[in-house]
Amino acid sequence: MNEEADHIINLYWLKFIKKLKNISFFENDNIVLALAWIWKVQASIWTTYLFMNYDISKLINIGISWSLLWLNASIWDVFLLNKISQHDMYLPFDWSHLDYAKKEIIINNNLIIDSDFDFKVFNNSYCLTWDQFIDDIKKVEELKVKYNSDVIEMEAFAVASVAREFDMLDNCIFIKAISDWADNDAKNAHMWNLDYAMQNSIKVLEKIIN
């Protein structure tokens, strides 16, 4: 979203380059940023576009997410992902040729960040991706029991899927900061905490880039 991307655009002096219908691109000499808003389809489009039009050495998906850890994590903590599942994918078949959509994706980038921040960084985290905004405490409890995952959001599986097709999966980095607990107050808490959560995720981004 704009609220997420503006921090990065200003920090790295990125300049607007072009816009598709709903996706904008900003650049400097070393970085290209895709501002694509929300949803797996949008994420698939911008990821494919970048691989088709740029010589990408690292692909970073950065943004906010919802925590499933409750008291084991705090709002504004940051998670680095190494396993992602597409939670809302359902096909009643166990054929192996469907594993690309049904099985979790593992990212072997060997990235570990030692936390010297005033917030926690959770390395090697497990993320669920799906197409719904979650603001239902019962659903959160169900997901936690079923998947034992750490965070949930709406884009990462799509980004990882495209990167896998281009043999770039292990060159991906996923940075997700917590904006809320996906409970009944999530709609308001999400916006209240968005800015500060994004600032924390960018602190981790800077450490990775530097």
Backbone as CSV, one residue per row, in Angstrom:
resi,resn,N_x,N_y,N_z,CA_x,CA_y,CA_z,C_x,C_y,C_z
1,MET,0.832,-1.193,0.000,0.000,0.000,0.000,0.872,1.249,0.000
2,ASN,0.258,2.395,-0.337,1.002,3.658,-0.295,1.662,3.880,1.048
3,GLU,0.914,3.573,2.124,1.431,3.819,3.474,2.688,3.011,3.761
4,GLU,2.816,1.863,3.116,4.009,1.038,3.271,5.127,1.514,2.343
5,ALA,4.783,1.738,1.077,5.791,2.044,0.064,6.422,3.418,0.244
6,ASP,5.658,4.397,0.726,6.179,5.762,0.835,7.445,5.819,1.678
7,HIS,7.514,5.001,2.735,8.710,4.983,3.585,9.952,4.609,2.766
8,ILE,9.821,3.603,1.925,10.960,3.112,1.146,11.297,4.096,0.028
9,ILE,10.282,4.624,-0.623,10.492,5.596,-1.695,11.275,6.800,-1.186
10,ASN,10.906,7.303,-0.016,11.581,8.472,0.549,12.985,8.127,1.046
11,LEU,13.132,6.959,1.673,14.423,6.573,2.239,15.492,6.419,1.161
12,TYR,15.139,5.807,0.042,16.115,5.508,-1.004,15.995,6.437,-2.215
13,TRP,15.250,7.523,-2.081,15.135,8.523,-3.142,14.719,7.880,-4.467
14,LEU,13.688,7.068,-4.396,13.210,6.401,-5.599,12.336,7.350,-6.419
15,LYS,12.457,7.273,-7.721,11.704,8.122,-8.626,10.661,7.308,-9.390
16,PHE,9.486,7.912,-9.559,8.428,7.248,-10.319,8.885,7.027,-11.760
17,ILE,8.700,5.788,-12.264,9.122,5.432,-13.611,7.934,5.201,-14.537
18,LYS,7.016,4.346,-14.102,5.866,4.049,-14.954,4.751,3.416,-14.126
19,LYS,3.585,3.330,-14.727,2.442,2.705,-14.071,1.699,1.846,-15.070
20,LEU,1.359,0.626,-14.633,0.414,-0.185,-15.376,-0.983,0.307,-14.982
21,LYS,-1.984,-0.514,-15.026,-3.310,-0.056,-14.605,-3.373,0.237,-13.107
22,ASN,-2.816,-0.691,-12.301,-2.913,-0.546,-10.845,-1.584,-0.748,-10.130
23,ILE,-0.499,-0.882,-10.863,0.811,-1.135,-10.270,1.787,-0.073,-10.747
24,SER,2.453,0.585,-9.781,3.412,1.634,-10.101,4.824,1.164,-9.784
25,PHE,5.799,1.694,-10.526,7.197,1.304,-10.356,8.051,2.542,-10.096
26,PHE,8.941,2.410,-9.118,9.837,3.486,-8.715,11.262,2.934,-8.716
27,GLU,12.246,3.771,-9.061,13.618,3.266,-9.180,14.650,4.272,-8.682
28,ASN,15.811,3.744,-8.299,17.065,4.481,-8.311,18.072,3.615,-9.068
29,ASP,19.355,3.834,-8.906,20.334,3.073,-9.684,20.414,1.603,-9.294
30,ASN,19.984,1.263,-8.068,20.165,-0.103,-7.567,18.873,-0.812,-7.180
31,ILE,17.811,-0.058,-7.023,16.566,-0.606,-6.480,15.408,-0.273,-7.409
32,VAL,14.530,-1.248,-7.624,13.240,-0.977,-8.251,12.163,-1.439,-7.281
33,LEU,11.185,-0.590,-7.048,10.098,-0.894,-6.125,8.791,-0.984,-6.904
34,ALA,8.042,-2.041,-6.653,6.711,-2.203,-7.236,5.674,-1.915,-6.164
35,LEU,4.857,-0.915,-6.384,3.747,-0.588,-5.500,2.487,-1.191,-6.114
36,ALA,2.054,-2.325,-5.551,1.015,-3.120,-6.218,-0.257,-3.272,-5.402
37,TRP,-0.293,-2.673,-4.205,-1.451,-2.800,-3.327,-1.607,-4.243,-2.829
38,ILE,-2.840,-4.723,-2.708,-3.135,-5.942,-1.943,-3.604,-7.057,-2.880
39,TRP,-3.270,-8.345,-2.482,-3.877,-9.506,-3.131,-2.851,-10.353,-3.857
40,LYS,-3.092,-11.645,-3.876,-2.184,-12.590,-4.523,-2.064,-12.348,-6.020
41,VAL,-3.139,-11.989,-6.681,-3.074,-11.742,-8.119,-2.168,-10.556,-8.413
42,GLN,-2.319,-9.467,-7.668,-1.445,-8.306,-7.844,0.013,-8.693,-7.612
43,ALA,0.247,-9.490,-6.577,1.613,-9.910,-6.260,2.205,-10.740,-7.394
44,SER,1.402,-11.595,-8.001,1.885,-12.406,-9.125,2.257,-11.535,-10.316
45,ILE,1.461,-10.489,-10.559,1.716,-9.618,-11.706,3.028,-8.864,-11.528
46,TRP,3.195,-8.219,-10.363,4.412,-7.390,-10.214,5.669,-8.251,-10.150
47,THR,5.571,-9.415,-9.531,6.747,-10.278,-9.451,7.166,-10.752,-10.845
48,THR,6.204,-11.177,-11.636,6.498,-11.604,-13.001,7.071,-10.460,-13.821
49,TYR,6.481,-9.276,-13.687,6.961,-8.119,-14.438,8.417,-7.816,-14.112
50,LEU,8.770,-7.856,-12.835,10.150,-7.567,-12.449,11.116,-8.579,-13.046
51,PHE,10.789,-9.850,-12.969,11.684,-10.869,-13.519,11.798,-10.780,-15.037
52,MET,10.737,-10.338,-15.688,10.756,-10.246,-17.145,11.453,-8.987,-17.647
53,ASN,11.564,-7.966,-16.817,12.045,-6.671,-17.288,13.307,-6.157,-16.597
54,TYR,13.773,-6.850,-15.549,14.945,-6.402,-14.822,15.869,-7.583,-14.546
55,ASP,17.125,-7.275,-14.347,18.101,-8.279,-13.929,18.123,-8.270,-12.407
56,ILE,17.320,-9.112,-11.806,17.094,-9.098,-10.358,18.107,-10.003,-9.653
57,SER,18.833,-9.450,-8.687,19.734,-10.279,-7.882,19.064,-10.736,-6.595
58,LYS,18.263,-9.854,-5.995,17.479,-10.199,-4.810,16.074,-9.652,-4.973
59,LEU,15.100,-10.448,-4.597,13.709,-10.004,-4.611,13.216,-9.950,-3.168
60,ILE,12.775,-8.783,-2.734,12.350,-8.596,-1.346,10.870,-8.259,-1.319
61,ASN,10.115,-9.057,-0.598,8.701,-8.779,-0.348,8.588,-8.256,1.077
62,ILE,8.224,-6.988,1.216,8.193,-6.344,2.525,6.823,-5.736,2.763
63,GLY,6.339,-5.856,3.992,5.046,-5.272,4.316,4.581,-5.712,5.691
64,ILE,3.303,-5.536,5.937,2.742,-5.862,7.241,1.932,-7.155,7.154
65,SER,1.694,-7.739,8.319,0.949,-8.993,8.385,0.250,-9.080,9.731
66,TRP,-0.500,-10.161,9.921,-1.221,-10.401,11.165,-0.530,-11.522,11.936
67,SER,-0.411,-11.346,13.218,0.266,-12.345,14.042,-0.696,-13.434,14.495
68,LEU,-0.182,-14.667,14.517,-0.927,-15.786,15.095,-0.281,-16.272,16.391
69,LEU,0.706,-15.528,16.885,1.461,-15.970,18.057,0.953,-15.408,19.372
70,TRP,0.036,-14.470,19.310,-0.512,-13.868,20.513,0.589,-13.358,21.441
71,LEU,0.630,-13.778,22.680,1.543,-13.187,23.654,3.005,-13.536,23.397
72,ASN,3.264,-14.458,22.492,4.643,-14.802,22.172,5.293,-13.808,21.211
73,ALA,4.522,-12.881,20.697,5.049,-11.804,19.849,4.260,-10.536,20.152
74,SER,4.868,-9.412,19.835,4.233,-8.121,20.092,3.923,-7.415,18.779
75,ILE,2.960,-6.506,18.850,2.715,-5.640,17.720,4.008,-4.907,17.388
76,TRP,4.307,-4.808,16.083,5.496,-4.159,15.528,6.718,-5.072,15.497
77,ASP,6.648,-6.305,16.042,7.744,-7.245,15.836,7.826,-7.610,14.346
78,VAL,8.996,-8.111,13.937,9.238,-8.385,12.521,9.586,-9.862,12.335
79,PHE,9.039,-10.451,11.277,9.246,-11.861,10.967,9.935,-12.008,9.616
80,LEU,10.972,-12.845,9.575,11.616,-13.230,8.330,11.144,-14.637,7.985
81,LEU,10.568,-14.803,6.820,9.900,-16.052,6.466,10.835,-17.022,5.757
82,ASN,10.694,-18.299,6.093,11.372,-19.336,5.301,10.423,-20.467,4.897
83,LYS,9.148,-20.381,5.326,8.145,-21.366,4.894,6.811,-20.643,4.706
84,ILE,6.164,-20.919,3.568,4.912,-20.236,3.232,3.925,-21.256,2.678
85,SER,2.689,-21.212,3.180,1.617,-22.059,2.661,0.484,-21.198,2.137
86,GLN,-0.211,-21.724,1.138,-1.403,-21.079,0.609,-2.617,-21.686,1.320
87,HIS,-3.077,-21.018,2.340,-4.091,-21.613,3.214,-5.415,-21.856,2.509
88,ASP,-5.842,-20.962,1.629,-7.191,-21.069,1.064,-7.244,-21.873,-0.235
89,MET,-6.171,-22.575,-0.553,-6.177,-23.444,-1.731,-6.806,-24.789,-1.373
90,TYR,-7.846,-25.196,-2.106,-8.461,-26.493,-1.838,-8.720,-27.227,-3.150
91,LEU,-8.153,-28.411,-3.253,-8.457,-29.362,-4.310,-8.547,-30.736,-3.653
92,PRO,-9.600,-31.503,-3.921,-9.793,-32.787,-3.229,-8.986,-33.921,-3.856
93,PHE,-7.759,-33.641,-4.275,-6.912,-34.645,-4.905,-5.523,-34.556,-4.293
94,ASP,-4.846,-35.693,-4.230,-3.505,-35.748,-3.659,-2.442,-36.002,-4.716
95,TRP,-2.714,-35.682,-5.943,-1.776,-35.931,-7.023,-0.554,-35.040,-6.868
96,SER,0.604,-35.606,-7.101,1.851,-34.875,-6.869,2.019,-33.689,-7.807
97,HIS,1.390,-33.739,-8.988,1.551,-32.615,-9.913,0.818,-31.364,-9.430
98,LEU,0.053,-31.482,-8.349,-0.613,-30.329,-7.756,0.160,-29.755,-6.565
99,ASP,1.320,-30.334,-6.287,2.097,-29.882,-5.128,2.490,-28.412,-5.239
100,TYR,2.651,-27.898,-6.458,3.051,-26.498,-6.629,2.057,-25.540,-5.979
101,ALA,0.814,-25.969,-5.852,-0.221,-25.116,-5.259,-0.608,-25.537,-3.853
102,LYS,-0.490,-26.835,-3.559,-1.008,-27.343,-2.291,0.037,-27.445,-1.194
103,LYS,1.293,-27.634,-1.559,2.328,-27.823,-0.539,2.966,-26.495,-0.159
104,GLU,3.568,-26.483,1.032,4.271,-25.284,1.463,5.512,-25.066,0.606
105,ILE,5.928,-23.819,0.518,7.141,-23.438,-0.194,8.221,-23.123,0.832
106,ILE,9.401,-23.679,0.637,10.531,-23.462,1.543,11.549,-22.548,0.860
107,ILE,11.981,-21.518,1.565,12.981,-20.587,1.051,14.301,-20.847,1.770
108,ASN,15.315,-21.226,1.035,16.625,-21.533,1.616,17.601,-20.387,1.337
109,ASN,17.360,-19.247,1.958,18.265,-18.115,1.732,19.290,-17.946,2.856
110,ASN,19.190,-18.805,3.899,20.157,-18.797,5.014,20.266,-17.432,5.690
111,LEU,19.175,-16.675,5.665,19.200,-15.343,6.265,18.832,-15.406,7.745
112,ILE,19.728,-14.911,8.578,19.490,-14.799,10.009,19.865,-13.381,10.438
113,ILE,18.955,-12.705,11.094,19.217,-11.362,11.608,19.255,-11.423,13.128
114,ASP,20.394,-11.092,13.698,20.502,-10.982,15.152,19.864,-9.673,15.581
115,SER,18.903,-9.762,16.466,18.112,-8.588,16.825,18.874,-7.678,17.773
116,ASP,19.239,-6.495,17.286,19.769,-5.460,18.158,18.853,-4.238,18.104
117,PHE,17.590,-4.505,17.856,16.583,-3.455,17.776,15.798,-3.385,19.084
118,ASP,14.872,-2.445,19.170,13.987,-2.366,20.322,12.706,-3.160,20.086
119,PHE,12.762,-4.095,19.160,11.673,-5.030,18.880,12.309,-6.365,18.526
120,LYS,11.510,-7.436,18.519,12.030,-8.761,18.210,12.031,-9.007,16.705
121,VAL,13.035,-9.742,16.256,13.059,-10.264,14.886,12.989,-11.779,14.977
122,PHE,11.964,-12.347,14.389,11.761,-13.789,14.390,12.293,-14.357,13.070
123,ASN,13.365,-15.121,13.148,13.940,-15.745,11.959,13.231,-17.065,11.649
124,ASN,13.342,-17.521,10.415,12.816,-18.836,10.003,11.355,-19.015,10.401
125,SER,10.533,-18.087,10.008,9.119,-18.081,10.402,8.238,-18.713,9.325
126,TYR,7.061,-19.148,9.781,6.099,-19.834,8.917,4.914,-18.901,8.680
127,CYS,4.566,-18.695,7.409,3.513,-17.754,7.026,2.415,-18.458,6.241
128,LEU,1.175,-18.089,6.510,0.038,-18.503,5.692,-0.383,-17.330,4.811
129,THR,-0.700,-17.629,3.552,-1.205,-16.613,2.625,-2.611,-16.995,2.200
130,TRP,-3.496,-15.994,2.201,-4.821,-16.221,1.626,-5.453,-14.905,1.239
131,ASP,-6.677,-14.949,0.681,-7.293,-13.776,0.054,-8.277,-13.030,0.947
132,GLN,-8.216,-13.254,2.245,-9.170,-12.609,3.135,-8.464,-11.815,4.224
133,PHE,-9.025,-10.670,4.553,-8.611,-9.936,5.740,-9.216,-10.635,6.950
134,ILE,-8.400,-10.972,7.924,-8.885,-11.734,9.080,-9.138,-10.809,10.262
135,ASP,-10.353,-10.829,10.749,-10.707,-10.095,11.963,-11.678,-10.933,12.795
136,ASP,-11.314,-12.194,12.969,-12.171,-13.165,13.635,-11.309,-14.030,14.548
137,ILE,-11.466,-13.853,15.848,-10.622,-14.552,16.801,-10.799,-16.067,16.720
138,LYS,-11.988,-16.527,16.392,-12.211,-17.962,16.274,-11.438,-18.532,15.081
139,LYS,-11.419,-17.808,14.006,-10.666,-18.255,12.833,-9.171,-18.300,13.140
140,VAL,-8.686,-17.316,13.872,-7.278,-17.295,14.267,-6.939,-18.542,15.082
141,GLU,-7.788,-18.888,16.040,-7.543,-20.064,16.866,-7.531,-21.334,16.027
142,GLU,-8.443,-21.430,15.072,-8.483,-22.596,14.190,-7.205,-22.721,13.358
143,LEU,-6.756,-21.613,12.809,-5.559,-21.634,11.976,-4.323,-21.992,12.782
144,LYS,-4.249,-21.465,13.979,-3.088,-21.738,14.817,-3.016,-23.213,15.168
145,VAL,-4.132,-23.807,15.496,-4.159,-25.228,15.848,-3.841,-26.092,14.632
146,LYS,-4.411,-25.747,13.494,-4.261,-26.574,12.295,-2.868,-26.468,11.692
147,TYR,-2.285,-25.268,11.673,-1.033,-25.061,10.939,0.174,-24.766,11.827
148,ASN,-0.062,-24.330,13.052,1.033,-23.938,13.944,1.963,-22.930,13.253
149,SER,1.369,-21.971,12.583,2.130,-20.958,11.849,2.287,-19.702,12.703
150,ASP,3.108,-18.775,12.205,3.447,-17.576,12.971,2.660,-16.348,12.530
151,VAL,2.533,-16.157,11.219,1.860,-14.975,10.693,0.983,-15.362,9.522
152,ILE,0.096,-14.440,9.155,-0.771,-14.652,8.000,-0.897,-13.333,7.242
153,GLU,-0.907,-13.420,5.908,-1.019,-12.214,5.085,-1.587,-12.599,3.715
154,MET,-1.442,-11.723,2.697,-2.200,-11.898,1.467,-1.369,-11.920,0.184
155,GLU,-0.034,-12.018,0.279,0.764,-11.954,-0.946,1.930,-12.939,-1.050
156,ALA,2.529,-13.331,0.041,3.841,-13.993,0.013,3.859,-15.278,-0.820
157,PHE,2.829,-16.104,-0.737,2.831,-17.361,-1.489,2.880,-17.098,-2.995
158,ALA,2.177,-16.064,-3.432,2.190,-15.734,-4.856,3.573,-15.283,-5.296
159,VAL,4.222,-14.442,-4.502,5.572,-13.978,-4.823,6.529,-15.162,-4.900
160,ALA,6.469,-16.032,-3.904,7.352,-17.197,-3.875,7.077,-18.142,-5.044
161,SER,5.826,-18.299,-5.421,5.478,-19.186,-6.540,6.081,-18.694,-7.843
162,VAL,5.979,-17.400,-8.087,6.552,-16.837,-9.314,8.073,-16.958,-9.293
163,ALA,8.678,-16.639,-8.162,10.135,-16.738,-8.047,10.605,-18.170,-8.306
164,ARG,9.848,-19.140,-7.843,10.198,-20.544,-8.074,10.199,-20.866,-9.564
165,GLU,9.243,-20.326,-10.311,9.183,-20.565,-11.748,10.397,-19.996,-12.479
166,PHE,10.969,-18.923,-11.928,12.141,-18.299,-12.540,13.445,-18.778,-11.903
167,ASP,13.383,-19.847,-11.103,14.556,-20.399,-10.416,15.256,-19.351,-9.541
168,MET,14.450,-18.500,-8.900,14.990,-17.432,-8.065,14.465,-17.504,-6.636
169,LEU,13.885,-18.630,-6.260,13.231,-18.719,-4.962,14.190,-18.433,-3.814
170,ASP,15.381,-18.994,-3.860,16.322,-18.823,-2.756,17.011,-17.453,-2.781
171,ASN,16.683,-16.644,-3.776,17.140,-15.256,-3.817,16.072,-14.301,-3.287
172,CYS,15.033,-14.869,-2.692,13.943,-14.060,-2.149,14.106,-13.845,-0.651
173,ILE,13.670,-12.683,-0.200,13.633,-12.344,1.223,12.240,-11.811,1.528
174,PHE,11.647,-12.343,2.593,10.295,-11.939,2.988,10.350,-11.309,4.375
175,ILE,9.982,-10.035,4.460,10.014,-9.278,5.710,8.588,-8.851,6.047
176,LYS,8.072,-9.309,7.177,6.701,-9.007,7.559,6.652,-8.479,8.995
177,ALA,6.120,-7.287,9.171,5.961,-6.697,10.496,4.511,-6.810,10.939
178,ILE,4.307,-6.975,12.230,2.974,-7.237,12.773,2.204,-5.940,13.003
179,SER,1.025,-5.860,12.414,0.156,-4.706,12.630,-0.986,-5.001,13.605
180,ASP,-1.358,-6.285,13.742,-2.471,-6.625,14.633,-2.496,-8.134,14.837
181,TRP,-3.434,-8.581,15.666,-3.549,-10.008,15.988,-4.692,-10.698,15.253
182,ALA,-5.214,-10.066,14.207,-6.287,-10.662,13.397,-7.540,-10.975,14.208
183,ASP,-7.710,-10.253,15.301,-8.887,-10.487,16.147,-10.008,-9.532,15.754
184,ASN,-11.021,-9.405,16.612,-12.187,-8.607,16.275,-11.886,-7.118,16.162
185,ASP,-10.736,-6.679,16.674,-10.334,-5.276,16.570,-9.355,-5.034,15.428
186,ALA,-9.122,-6.024,14.604,-8.054,-5.956,13.601,-8.248,-4.828,12.600
187,LYS,-9.487,-4.555,12.208,-9.724,-3.530,11.191,-9.174,-2.181,11.623
188,ASN,-9.429,-1.805,12.875,-8.916,-0.531,13.370,-7.444,-0.614,13.743
189,ALA,-7.068,-1.681,14.429,-5.684,-1.825,14.879,-4.720,-1.870,13.699
190,HIS,-5.148,-2.488,12.626,-4.337,-2.598,11.418,-3.865,-1.221,10.948
191,MET,-4.773,-0.262,10.897,-4.427,1.073,10.423,-3.692,1.878,11.492
192,TRP,-4.060,1.704,12.759,-3.369,2.423,13.829,-1.888,2.057,13.883
193,ASN,-1.593,0.782,13.668,-0.229,0.279,13.862,0.578,0.175,12.574
194,LEU,-0.046,0.437,11.453,0.598,0.214,10.162,1.901,0.986,10.033
195,ASP,1.887,2.255,10.332,3.049,3.097,10.106,4.249,2.659,10.939
196,TYR,4.022,2.408,12.212,5.135,2.033,13.080,5.647,0.636,12.727
197,ALA,4.727,-0.267,12.395,5.141,-1.607,11.985,6.006,-1.539,10.733
198,MET,5.622,-0.689,9.795,6.401,-0.566,8.571,7.763,0.027,8.847
199,GLN,7.851,0.978,9.749,9.155,1.542,10.110,10.080,0.461,10.665
200,ASN,9.548,-0.439,11.471,10.379,-1.525,12.005,10.837,-2.475,10.908
201,SER,9.944,-2.797,9.991,10.336,-3.698,8.905,11.414,-3.053,8.038
202,ILE,11.379,-1.743,7.894,12.391,-1.054,7.091,13.726,-1.005,7.818
203,LYS,13.722,-0.979,9.129,14.982,-1.075,9.878,15.677,-2.417,9.578
204,VAL,14.885,-3.470,9.483,15.440,-4.776,9.126,15.894,-4.763,7.667
205,LEU,15.104,-4.166,6.803,15.485,-4.036,5.389,16.826,-3.334,5.234
206,GLU,17.005,-2.225,5.962,18.265,-1.482,5.867,19.446,-2.342,6.303
207,LYS,19.262,-3.112,7.351,20.357,-3.957,7.813,20.703,-5.016,6.777
208,ILE,19.699,-5.556,6.103,19.929,-6.563,5.069,20.647,-5.942,3.876
209,ILE,20.175,-4.788,3.421,20.760,-4.143,2.244,22.178,-3.664,2.528
210,ASN,22.392,-3.145,3.716,23.707,-2.610,4.052,24.730,-3.716,4.332
